[in-house]
Amino acid sequence: MIYSIYCGKKKVGLDIISLFAGCGGLDLGFRLAGFNPVWANEYDKSIWDTYNFNHSETILDRRDIRKINSDEIPDCVGIIGGPPCQSWSAAGAKRGIDDSRGQLFWEYIRIVRDKQPLFFLAENVRGILAPRNQDAFTYILSQFEQIGYRVSFKLLNAKNFGVPQDRQRVIVVGYRQNLGFGFEFPEPGTEVLTLQDAIFDLQAEPILVHGKLDNYHDSVANHECADLGFSSIYMSRNRVRSWGEPSFTIQASGRHAPLHPQASKMILVAKDKRIFDPNSPQPYRRLSVRECARVQTFPDDFIFKYKYIADGYKMVGNAVPVNLARVLASKIYADICSVGAVGRVPALSLL
């Protein structure tokens, strides 16, 4: 049963909106938990076809979020999204709030302030918790509190929530203060999924692609693999996890994709220098876009649309893993329904 919330005397569905939606991993997880993403915003044109294909019932607004007035956005019970994380990342410029991308967090806060949903969820890289960003992050949290939200945040590893991948991300959840309680993060699971669980059954060989795709895999969608060189940075540490381990973090770059577990682990020969094992039973290759998508727990019928292999890896690597999103969304769903479900409690105003 899909519960509804009362807005005054008007019953509304569990409609949510998605900001900085990317390809929609977070959106899919929330949909699977019972929410209805009715509107999304994504400015990167290389993602539009993928989002529209997989979220055909959601309106995709393609404008710069800074040019969208809040009254153009539908009313909703929740706002989800991951403001751009490159400026907070250890792999990025580390400029934080001083970078134009880091400042897009203010647009997220602006829309939450104006729409006043019952909850919001924001995802970002662990670098936002670094000492250099402490003042900025504390200020961001205080802004959410000033506009009426009780805020919880936590650094989570996706491998503890049904995702076969070591992936640490900061999750920030805010509940309207008039709900009377805050979000409590779900406990980590006891079972850790592995690369064998994720991709062992995918036996077809991928198509090797250097840049632009000339053709597509004829049996497995998105089973294309970046055929690129290996930089000294890439070779500075082991990039192979075995079948019985969760994957390394799936990054938004094919050049930095983990290596397939069919090969032996790399051999340390000097400080920050490794080589491929010449006796490896199978050759070394990166995970394909589809294999990365499986590690991110996208279903095989979620199709990524791209002409350049780099765009495929970028969409997959920037996404929130679907299973992690679903676990968090299910907890929020239960909380919201406990206070606003039809027939359970008096009407809960959204105003």
C-alpha positions as CSV (number, residue, x, y, z in Angstrom):
1,M,0.0,0.0,0.0
2,I,1.3,3.5,-0.9
3,Y,0.4,5.8,1.9
4,S,-0.5,9.5,1.4
5,I,0.2,12.6,3.4
6,Y,-2.4,15.2,4.2
7,C,-1.6,18.7,3.2
8,G,-4.3,20.6,5.0
9,K,-7.4,18.8,3.8
10,K,-5.8,17.7,0.6
11,K,-4.4,14.3,0.3
12,V,-1.1,14.1,-1.7
13,G,1.1,11.2,-2.7
14,L,4.6,10.6,-1.6
15,D,6.0,12.8,-4.3
16,I,9.6,13.8,-4.2
17,I,11.9,16.0,-6.3
18,S,15.5,15.3,-7.2
19,L,18.2,17.9,-7.5
20,F,21.6,17.3,-9.3
21,A,19.9,14.0,-10.3
22,G,22.7,12.6,-12.5
23,C,21.5,9.3,-14.1
24,G,19.1,8.8,-11.2
25,G,20.5,6.1,-8.9
26,L,19.2,7.9,-5.8
27,D,15.9,8.4,-7.6
28,L,15.6,4.7,-8.4
29,G,16.3,3.6,-4.9
30,F,13.6,6.0,-3.6
31,R,11.1,4.8,-6.2
32,L,11.8,1.2,-5.1
33,A,11.0,2.2,-1.5
34,G,7.6,3.6,-2.4
35,F,8.3,7.2,-3.3
36,N,7.3,8.9,-6.5
37,P,10.0,11.1,-8.1
38,V,7.9,13.6,-10.1
39,W,10.5,16.2,-11.1
40,A,14.2,16.2,-11.4
41,N,16.9,18.7,-12.4
42,E,20.1,17.8,-14.3
43,Y,22.2,20.3,-16.2
44,D,24.7,17.9,-17.8
45,K,23.4,17.2,-21.3
46,S,25.4,14.0,-21.7
47,I,23.1,12.5,-19.0
48,W,19.7,13.6,-20.3
49,D,19.0,10.6,-22.6
50,T,19.9,8.1,-19.9
51,Y,17.7,9.8,-17.3
52,N,14.7,10.2,-19.6
53,F,15.0,6.5,-20.8
54,N,15.0,5.1,-17.3
55,H,12.7,7.6,-15.5
56,S,10.1,8.2,-18.2
57,E,7.4,9.2,-15.7
58,T,9.6,12.0,-14.2
59,I,9.8,15.5,-15.6
60,L,13.4,16.4,-16.2
61,D,14.2,20.1,-16.0
62,R,17.5,20.7,-17.9
63,R,18.2,24.2,-16.9
64,D,21.0,25.6,-14.7
65,I,19.6,25.2,-11.2
66,R,20.6,28.8,-10.4
67,K,18.0,30.0,-13.0
68,I,15.1,27.9,-11.7
69,N,12.6,29.7,-9.4
70,S,11.3,27.6,-6.5
71,D,7.7,28.3,-7.5
72,E,8.4,26.4,-10.8
73,I,9.1,23.3,-8.9
74,P,6.3,21.0,-7.8
75,D,5.3,20.7,-4.1
76,C,6.7,17.5,-2.6
77,V,7.1,15.6,0.7
78,G,10.9,15.2,0.1
79,I,13.9,16.6,-1.7
80,I,16.8,14.3,-2.6
81,G,20.1,14.9,-4.4
82,G,23.9,15.1,-4.4
83,P,25.2,18.6,-4.9
84,P,28.5,18.4,-7.0
85,C,31.2,16.9,-4.9
86,Q,34.4,17.5,-7.0
87,S,35.4,20.6,-5.0
88,W,35.2,18.6,-1.7
89,S,37.0,15.5,-3.0
90,A,40.5,14.5,-2.2
91,A,40.9,13.6,-5.8
92,G,39.6,17.0,-6.9
93,A,40.8,20.6,-6.3
94,K,39.9,20.5,-2.6
95,R,38.5,24.1,-2.8
96,G,35.3,23.2,-1.0
97,I,32.8,26.1,-0.6
98,D,35.3,28.4,-2.4
99,D,34.7,26.6,-5.7
100,S,31.7,27.4,-7.9
101,R,30.6,23.8,-7.7
102,G,30.8,23.7,-4.0
103,Q,28.7,26.8,-3.8
104,L,25.8,24.9,-5.5
105,F,25.0,23.6,-2.1
106,W,23.4,27.0,-1.5
107,E,21.0,26.3,-4.3
108,Y,20.0,23.0,-2.7
109,I,19.4,24.9,0.6
110,R,17.5,27.6,-1.2
111,I,15.0,25.2,-2.7
112,V,14.6,23.2,0.5
113,R,13.9,26.5,2.3
114,D,11.3,27.6,-0.2
115,K,9.5,24.2,-0.7
116,Q,9.6,23.2,3.0
117,P,9.3,19.4,2.4
118,L,8.9,17.0,5.3
119,F,12.5,15.7,4.7
120,F,15.6,16.1,2.6
121,L,18.5,13.8,1.9
122,A,21.9,15.0,0.5
123,E,24.8,12.8,-0.4
124,N,28.5,13.9,-0.7
125,V,32.0,12.6,-0.6
126,R,33.8,12.0,2.6
127,G,36.1,14.9,1.9
128,I,33.4,17.3,3.1
129,L,34.3,16.1,6.6
130,A,38.0,16.9,6.2
131,P,39.4,19.4,8.7
132,R,39.9,21.9,5.9
133,N,36.1,21.9,5.2
134,Q,35.0,21.7,8.9
135,D,33.9,25.4,9.1
136,A,32.0,25.3,5.8
137,F,30.3,22.0,6.6
138,T,29.3,23.2,10.0
139,Y,27.8,26.3,8.5
140,I,25.9,24.3,5.9
141,L,24.3,22.3,8.7
142,S,23.4,25.4,10.6
143,Q,21.7,26.8,7.5
144,F,19.4,23.7,7.3
145,E,18.7,24.1,11.0
146,Q,17.8,27.8,10.6
147,I,15.2,27.0,7.9
148,G,13.4,24.6,10.2
149,Y,15.1,21.1,10.0
150,R,16.5,18.7,12.5
151,V,19.6,17.4,10.8
152,S,21.5,14.1,11.1
153,F,24.6,13.1,9.2
154,K,26.9,10.1,9.0
155,L,29.7,8.7,7.1
156,L,28.5,5.4,5.6
157,N,30.3,2.6,3.8
158,A,28.0,1.2,1.0
159,K,29.3,-2.3,1.5
160,N,27.3,-2.5,4.8
161,F,24.1,-1.8,3.0
162,G,23.8,-4.4,0.2
163,V,26.4,-2.9,-2.2
164,P,29.4,-5.1,-3.2
165,Q,31.8,-2.1,-3.0
166,D,33.9,-0.2,-0.5
167,R,32.4,3.2,-1.0
168,Q,32.4,5.8,1.8
169,R,30.0,8.7,1.5
170,V,28.5,11.3,3.8
171,I,24.7,11.2,4.0
172,V,22.8,14.2,5.4
173,V,19.2,13.8,6.3
174,G,16.9,16.6,7.6
175,Y,13.4,16.2,9.1
176,R,11.1,19.1,9.6
177,Q,11.3,20.2,13.2
178,N,7.6,20.0,13.6
179,L,7.7,16.2,13.0
180,G,9.1,16.0,16.6
181,F,12.0,13.6,15.9
182,G,15.1,13.3,13.8
183,F,16.4,10.7,11.4
184,E,18.1,7.7,12.9
185,F,20.4,5.9,10.5
186,P,19.8,2.2,9.9
187,E,22.2,-0.3,11.4
188,P,24.8,-1.8,9.0
189,G,24.0,-5.2,7.7
190,T,26.0,-8.3,8.6
191,E,26.4,-9.7,5.1
192,V,28.9,-8.2,2.7
193,L,28.4,-8.8,-1.0
194,T,31.3,-9.5,-3.2
195,L,32.4,-9.2,-6.8
196,Q,31.4,-12.8,-7.3
197,D,27.8,-11.9,-6.2
198,A,27.8,-8.9,-8.6
199,I,29.5,-10.0,-11.8
200,F,30.6,-13.6,-11.9
201,D,27.7,-14.7,-14.1
202,L,28.6,-12.1,-16.7
203,Q,30.8,-14.3,-18.8
204,A,30.6,-12.5,-22.1
205,E,33.7,-10.6,-23.2
206,P,33.3,-6.8,-23.3
207,I,34.0,-4.6,-26.3
208,L,37.2,-2.6,-25.8
209,V,36.7,1.0,-26.5
210,H,39.3,3.8,-26.6
211,G,37.1,6.8,-26.9
212,K,34.0,7.0,-29.1
213,L,31.9,3.9,-29.5
214,D,31.8,2.6,-33.1
215,N,29.4,-0.3,-32.1
216,Y,27.7,-1.7,-29.0
217,H,27.8,-5.0,-27.4
218,D,25.3,-7.3,-29.1
219,S,24.1,-9.3,-26.0
220,V,24.9,-7.3,-22.8
221,A,23.9,-3.6,-22.7
222,N,26.8,-1.3,-21.8
223,H,29.3,-4.1,-21.7
224,E,32.0,-1.8,-23.1
225,C,35.4,-1.5,-21.4
226,A,37.9,1.4,-21.5
227,D,41.0,0.4,-23.5
228,L,43.4,3.0,-22.1
229,G,46.9,3.1,-20.8
230,F,47.9,2.9,-17.1
231,S,49.4,5.9,-15.6
232,S,52.1,5.9,-12.9
233,I,49.4,7.0,-10.4
234,Y,47.2,4.1,-11.4
235,M,50.1,1.7,-11.0
236,S,51.1,3.1,-7.6
237,R,48.7,0.7,-5.8
238,N,46.9,-2.5,-6.3
239,R,43.8,-2.2,-8.4
240,V,42.6,-5.8,-8.3
241,R,40.1,-7.2,-5.7
242,S,39.6,-10.9,-5.7
243,W,36.2,-12.6,-6.4
244,G,35.6,-13.0,-2.7
245,E,36.0,-9.3,-1.8
246,P,33.8,-6.2,-2.4
247,S,35.0,-4.0,-5.2
248,F,37.1,-0.9,-4.8
249,T,35.2,2.4,-5.1
250,I,33.7,2.9,-8.6
251,Q,34.9,6.3,-9.6
252,A,33.5,8.7,-12.3
253,S,36.4,7.9,-14.7
254,G,37.1,4.9,-16.9
255,R,40.8,5.6,-16.6
256,H,40.5,4.9,-12.8
257,A,38.1,2.0,-13.0
258,P,39.1,-1.1,-10.9
259,L,40.6,-4.1,-12.7
260,H,38.6,-7.2,-13.2
261,P,39.0,-10.0,-10.6
262,Q,40.0,-12.5,-13.2
263,A,43.6,-11.3,-12.9
264,S,46.1,-11.7,-10.0
265,K,46.7,-8.9,-7.6
266,M,49.4,-6.5,-8.7
267,I,53.0,-6.9,-7.4
268,L,54.7,-4.3,-5.3
269,V,58.2,-3.7,-6.7
270,A,59.1,-0.3,-5.1
271,K,57.5,2.4,-3.1
272,D,54.4,3.5,-4.9
273,K,55.1,1.3,-7.8
274,R,53.4,-2.0,-8.8
275,I,53.4,-4.1,-11.9
276,F,51.1,-6.7,-13.4
277,D,51.8,-10.2,-12.4
278,P,53.4,-11.9,-15.5
279,N,52.0,-15.2,-14.3
280,S,48.4,-14.0,-13.9
281,P,46.0,-16.7,-15.1
282,Q,44.0,-14.1,-17.0
283,P,44.8,-10.8,-18.6
284,Y,44.4,-7.5,-16.9
285,R,41.5,-5.3,-18.0
286,R,39.3,-2.7,-16.4
287,L,35.7,-3.4,-15.3
288,S,33.2,-2.6,-18.1
289,V,30.6,0.1,-17.7
290,R,28.0,-2.7,-17.1
291,E,30.2,-4.4,-14.5
292,C,30.6,-1.1,-12.8
293,A,26.8,-0.6,-12.9
294,R,26.3,-3.9,-11.3
295,V,28.7,-3.1,-8.5
296,Q,26.7,0.1,-8.1
297,T,23.6,-2.2,-7.9
298,F,21.9,-0.9,-11.0
299,P,19.6,-3.6,-12.5
300,D,20.6,-4.8,-16.0
301,D,17.4,-3.2,-17.5
302,F,18.7,0.2,-16.4
303,I,20.3,1.3,-19.7
304,F,23.0,4.0,-20.0
305,K,23.0,6.0,-23.2
306,Y,26.3,7.4,-24.4
307,K,28.5,7.9,-27.4
308,Y,31.8,8.2,-25.6
309,I,33.0,5.5,-23.1
310,A,34.0,8.3,-20.7
311,D,30.4,9.4,-20.3
312,G,29.3,5.9,-19.4
313,Y,31.8,5.6,-16.6
314,K,31.1,9.1,-15.4
315,M,27.4,8.5,-15.0
316,V,27.8,5.2,-13.2
317,G,30.6,6.4,-10.9
318,N,28.8,9.6,-9.9
319,A,25.6,7.8,-8.9
320,V,24.5,6.8,-5.5
321,P,24.3,3.0,-5.3
322,V,20.7,1.9,-5.8
323,N,20.7,-0.5,-2.8
324,L,22.1,2.1,-0.4
325,A,19.5,4.6,-1.6
326,R,16.7,2.1,-1.1
327,V,17.8,1.3,2.4
328,L,17.8,4.9,3.4
329,A,14.6,5.7,1.6
330,S,12.8,2.7,3.2
331,K,13.7,4.1,6.7
332,I,12.5,7.6,5.7
333,Y,9.3,6.1,4.2
334,A,8.5,4.2,7.4
335,D,9.1,7.4,9.5
336,I,7.0,9.6,7.3
337,C,4.1,7.0,7.2
338,S,4.2,6.7,11.0
339,V,3.2,10.3,11.4
340,G,1.2,11.0,8.3
341,A,-0.3,7.8,7.1
342,V,-3.9,7.8,6.1
343,G,-6.2,6.8,8.9
344,R,-3.4,6.7,11.5
345,V,-2.9,10.2,12.9
346,P,-4.4,13.6,12.4
347,A,-3.5,15.5,9.3
348,L,0.1,16.7,9.1
349,S,0.4,20.1,7.4
350,L,3.1,20.7,4.9
351,L,2.9,24.5,5.5
